[in-house]
Amino acid sequence: MTQTASITISELKAHKPMPATGTTTEVGFGSIEGFVQLQRMANMFVSSTMVPQQFQGQQNLGNAVIALDMAIRLKASPLAVMQSIYIVHGRPAWSAKFLLATLLKSGRYNGIHYEFFGAEGNDDWGCALVATEIATGMEVRGPRITIALAKAEGWYSKNGSKWKTMPELMLRYRAVSWFVQTYCPDIAMGLPEAEEARDVIDVTPANDDMPEIPTTTAKEIASKAKLGRKPKQIETAPEEESVAVVPAAPLPEELPVEAPHEGPTDEELYAALPDGMPSQDEPGMIECPDRDGDKVSETFCRSGCRHYSNRTCPQWDWGI
């Protein structure tokens, strides 16, 4: 006979669950196990086309890991965090809408609203974010943002400024950003608001008082490497040392420079003759082709004429 086991309700209530055999690992950078789990989660996001481009692909796995860690710390949706991070000049920044949503979700304030003042269209037109702190019941008022402030800081006049086309929205965004930075900077985790980052970085003036430092560019290095030359290095001034001053030696007097010539000149040859320069009418005189047909004696020819020495004078029969 087969017996059927039956369990009463009282026995179910009295039953105690089995204790957990494993330990829960917190996902994040706190441990190796948590970091491994964080990478596994990030691998899913880098293969998705719903996340922004800077988080797609294995080459951006590091970006996804960092964004996931920020989402865990803020207790926010990883997709919302990735969609709200903007890269401004190589640095991450939050969107103003995400900062406001995080502020509303924090549970620290209620009655959050914008307070406008001044005349619209004038420089005194501005906005401030106002809220009531739940813990104390005190009203908290953020910094006042005005059009005059935007002009003084250079936000209004920079190229592509949205302060000219949508001033009301920019006043609201900047009021949220400054409220968070003033009263709850942990919500932003040290990151600025995206539009503020663009305004501040774009209008930062260059220091014209700094001297120009010569640098060697990569193109110059490559071109000189092909020619086998070393690039010019920037030399720093050596430290001053005490050196004995030695008086400079006097410069030698300038010597006259003589024009070079080959062998003795004709005048020198005539002067070396025993009887001086012979007369043009003496017998035995020949016309010298080197002196434009002037007549010279055989003694002159034998005393050093280069044509006679080289046996190239046409007036002599060399028997060649």
Secondary structure, 3 states (H helix, E strand, C coil): CCCCCCCCHHHHHHCCCCCCCCCCCCCCCCCHHHHHHHHHHHHHHHCCCCCCHHHCCHHHHHHHHHHHHHHHHHCCCHHHHHHHEEEECCEEEECHHHHHHHHHHCCCEEEEEEEEECCCCCCCCEEEEEEEECCCCCEEECCCEEHHHHHHCCCCCCCCCCCCCCHHHHHHHHHHHHHHHHHCHHHHCCCCEHHHHHHHHHCCCCCCCCCCCCCCCHHHHHHHHHCCCCCCCCCCCCCCCCCCCCCCCCCCCCCCCCCCCCCCCHHHHHHHCCCCCCCCCCCCCEECHHHCCCEECHHHHHCCCHHHHCCCCCCCCCCC
